[in-house]
Amino acid sequence: MNTAIVAKLSLAAAATTLTCACNKPSSQSSAPPFDWTNIIHNASAFKNSPSTGTLVHFANGGWFGHYEDRLTLGLGTADYEATVFYNASNRAVTKIIQQTTIGTNHYWLIDRNGDGLPDERRSFGDKTRDLLIRGEWSPSRGPASEPEVFDDGNWSSAHFTNAAWRIKTTPKLEN
């Protein structure tokens, strides 16, 4: 990713210049427990124009980010991360992606349409992908646009319609 750091400001310096609201001199000043960074992502093959964002990093390893089309937050380096994508003009949520750990398994949970219910689960480190079909995670294979899922001992075509993954059914021809 082609990222240029525009500014990194430590609020600790700003905090030392602030005075108490009641105008009493303070012998100690404490720095806020975070730093923030403004960044610019240059244009890329995925986005035609540069985009700007702000990241706030907390002393405990947590972070929060705001961009024109998404909000991100995280705890630690790999404990939890969530990104909410939205339409920049009307702020309607369009997609949610969460990084989470369940036991020793690390997953990306993907909500394709931003309705709050994950539709896809991807494992870290390999290319396996499960789709949520009828409330159960089912293994899938093939391209994301036309996946097949393992259902009732068979591989069946699936499609995303009416906010959920569904098994494609072929209509029976009558004689």
N, C-alpha and C positions, 0 to 999 in steps of 0.2 A: 504494500500500500504506500502510496506516495503522500506522506503527511509532513507538513511543515509546522513546526511549533511557532506560534505567533507570540505568545506571551506566557510566562509563568510567574505568577505573583504569589509571594508568601504573605498571608494576612498577618503574620507575626509582626512584621515591620509596621504595618498600619495600626495594629493594636497598641503598639508602644506609644504612638502619637495621640491616641485617644485619651481624653480625660474623663474622670468620673462625672456622671450626670449631675451630681450634687456639688461639683466643683471642689471637692476635697482632694488634695494631692494623695497619690497612691505611691507607696514605696515599692510595690511589686506590680508587675503587669504580667498577665498570663496570655500566651498566644492561643488563638483558637486551634482546635485539634484537626485542622484540615488545610490543604493547599488547593488552589484551583488553577486550571490551565485552559486557555482558549486555543483552539486548533483550527487549521484549515486543511480539509482533504481536497487535494487537487482533482480536477476532472479525470475520469477513468473510462474504461470500456463500459462500465456499468452505469455511470452517471456523467452526463454531458457537461455539467458545470461544477465548479468548486462548491463545497459545502462547509459551513462553519459549525463549531460545536463548543461546548464548555464541559469540562470534566472536573469534578470535585473529588479529591482523594482524602479519606479520613485516616487518622493515625492507627486505627484498629484494622486496617486493610480493606475496609469497605469503600465503595466509590459510587458515584452517581454521575450520569451524563445527560446532556440535553442537546439535541440537534434539531434541525428544521423539520425533520420527518420522523423522529423517534426519541424515546426516552430509554435510558439504560440504567441498571443498578446492579451492584454485585457485592458479595461478601467474600473476602479472601481471594486467593488466586484461582481456585477451582471448586469452591464450596457451593456457590449458587450465583447465577447470573440471570437476569431477565431483560429482554428488550421488547418494548411495545412500539410497533410501527403505526403511524397514523397518516392520514391525508393532510398535507400541510395547509391546505386551504380551508377545510372545514373541521379538522381535528378528529374525524371519525377514525376509530381504531380499525386497521386493516389486517394486522398480523401480530401474533405474540410468540416469541421464542424464549424458552427457559432452558438453562443448563442446570441439571440437578443430579444428585447422587442418591440412589436407592440401594442401601446395603453397600456392596462393593461395585455396583453397576453405575456407570456414568452415562447419562442420557441428555439429548436435546429433545425437549417436548415442543412440538410446533403446532400452533393454532393457526391454520391457514387463512381463516376469515375473521379473526379477532373477536369471536363470540364468547371467549372465555373457556372453551372446552378444547383440550388438545386433540388434534386429528392424526398426528404422526409422532412416532418416537424413533429416534436414531441413536444408536450406540456410538460412544466415542471410540476411536481407534480402529473401527472397521466400517464396512459400508452397509451393515444390516439396518433394515428399516421395517418397523411395524406400523400397521394402520389400525385405527380404532374402528372396528366393525361391530355393530350391535352391542356396544359397551365392553368389548373384549379386544385386547391387542392381538392382532393376527400378523404373522410374518408375511412380508411381501417381497416381490422380485420384479425386475423389469423397470422400464423408464417411469419417472414420476408422473408423466402425462397419461400413461396407460398401464398402471401396475396390475399385477396379479397377486392375490392373497391366498394363503393356505387356509381353507375353510372346509370343515367336515371331511378331511382326508384328501381333498382335491385342490388343485390350483384353479382359481376362478378369476375372471376379469373383474376389476373394481373401477368405480368412477366416483368423483366427488360431486355430489349434487344435493341441494336442499340442506346445506351446511353440514354434511356428514359424508363419510365414505360408505358406499353401498356396493353390494355384489350386483354385477350386471346380470340381468336375466334375459334369456331369449324367449320370445313369445312362442308358444306351441302352435303349430299349424294344424288347423282342423281339416279332416278329410272331407 
